[in-house]
């Protein structure tokens, strides 16, 4: 399985639009090196995309992604789902006014219901323009796409409608859990790769998100063979300077983890 973290930021990208903070300025001057956009994930083997944040077209073009066959949505948040139109209409022929090959769209029904409230045009693209074939996949259910099994995993917390996705093939497993991981009730044992939200270094201020030390303790507990932190916040890096991620690797040197960047590749 050949995965790529297309984008690795939280809701706020780097450079941050309409801001003149030092990190945004640096990213504008050296765009290729410091840019981060909102999280999405790509599995090349079966042309599978997880989430479609704003400006997904930039990453798709940069990475020469010419065809999306399968699209999975984790939850309704704008930085994960609000660029659905661009992805779904990529299959629409405006000259003939018809969809040539609908995208296979997967999500739990709860996510679809939430999404319709904040992004009602999803119903138009699915049920009127037929740009996607909607498939509901619930917690614990699996779908087989060629030789790869994809399982939906609910973030089990009363206030959450976020889901993660677990991939399995040839005795290898990867779990993509980019958001809402604060009150984990899942057993993460036995993973070859865990792609986990980095989240918050400012845990002295923000209490509603998982702290980075707690995320590290989770890795110590479940011992995935490899851990990649994604969903990295612009404001957190801007507050601490560029070498802060390196300092975290030094501080927690007993744990094997890496910080993602846009275009980060994972081969299993």
Secondary structure, 3 states (H helix, E strand, C coil): CEEEEEECECCCCECCCCCCCHHHHHHHHCHHHHCECECEEEEHHHCEEECCCCCHHHHHHHCCCCCCCEEECCCCCHHHHCCHHHHHHHHEECCCCEECCCEEEEECHHHHHHHHHHCCHHHHHHHCCCCEEEEECCCCCEEEECCEEEEEEECCCCCCCCEEEEEEECCEEEEEECCCCCCCCCCCCCCCEEEEECCECCCCCCCCCCEHHHHHHHHHHHCCCEEEEECECHHHHHHHCCCHHHHHHHHCCCCCEEECCCCEEEEC
